[in-house]
Amino acid sequence: MADLEAKAQDKAAWSVLLDANGHLAEGIGSNIFLVRDGAVVTPHERFVLPGVSRAAAMELCGELGIACRSRSRPL
């Protein structure tokens, strides 16, 4: 439904889903990562569907020495 609503406004738009509290959660078939204070942050697993791509991105950050953490506070 979110994708249909976004595309109704702009055919090239991508929807971004929010959790029950209105905080960034994930996209349709995608994860959300932000850079904040020099670290990569992503919503905590209890707010999103954990998946292979998300885990791989977090693992890659670790291998490259880039701080990466999941947050239970809003992004």
C-alpha positions in Angstrom: 0.0 0.0 0.0 2.8 2.4 0.8 4.4 1.9 -2.5 1.1 2.5 -4.4 0.5 5.7 -2.4 4.1 7.0 -3.1 3.9 6.2 -6.8 0.5 7.9 -7.1 2.3 11.1 -6.2 5.4 10.5 -8.3 6.0 7.5 -10.6 9.7 7.5 -9.7 9.1 7.7 -5.9 10.2 5.0 -3.4 8.2 4.5 -0.2 9.7 4.6 3.2 7.9 2.8 6.0 7.6 4.1 9.5 7.2 2.0 12.7 4.1 2.3 15.0 5.7 5.4 16.6 6.3 7.2 13.3 10.1 6.6 13.2 12.0 5.5 10.1 11.9 1.7 9.7 12.6 0.4 6.2 11.6 0.6 2.6 9.9 -1.8 0.3 12.5 -4.5 -0.1 15.2 -2.2 1.4 16.9 -1.3 4.6 17.6 2.1 6.0 21.1 3.1 7.0 22.1 6.7 8.0 25.4 8.2 8.9 25.2 10.1 12.2 28.1 11.4 14.3 30.6 9.4 12.1 28.8 6.0 12.5 26.4 4.1 10.4 23.1 3.6 12.2 20.1 1.5 11.4 16.8 0.7 13.2 17.0 -2.0 15.8 15.8 -5.5 14.7 12.7 -5.3 16.9 11.5 -2.5 14.5 12.4 -4.1 11.2 12.6 -7.5 9.5 16.2 -8.6 9.9 17.5 -9.9 6.7 20.6 -11.1 4.8 21.3 -7.7 3.1 21.1 -5.8 6.4 23.3 -8.3 8.2 25.8 -8.2 5.3 26.0 -4.4 5.3 26.6 -4.4 9.1 29.2 -7.1 8.8 31.0 -5.2 5.9 31.1 -2.0 8.1 32.9 -4.1 10.8 35.4 -5.5 8.3 36.1 -2.0 7.0 36.5 -0.6 10.6 33.4 1.6 10.2 31.3 2.0 13.4 27.8 0.5 12.8 25.1 0.1 15.3 21.4 -0.5 15.5 19.4 1.9 17.5 16.2 1.4 19.5 15.8 5.2 19.7 14.3 7.0 16.6 16.5 7.6 13.6 
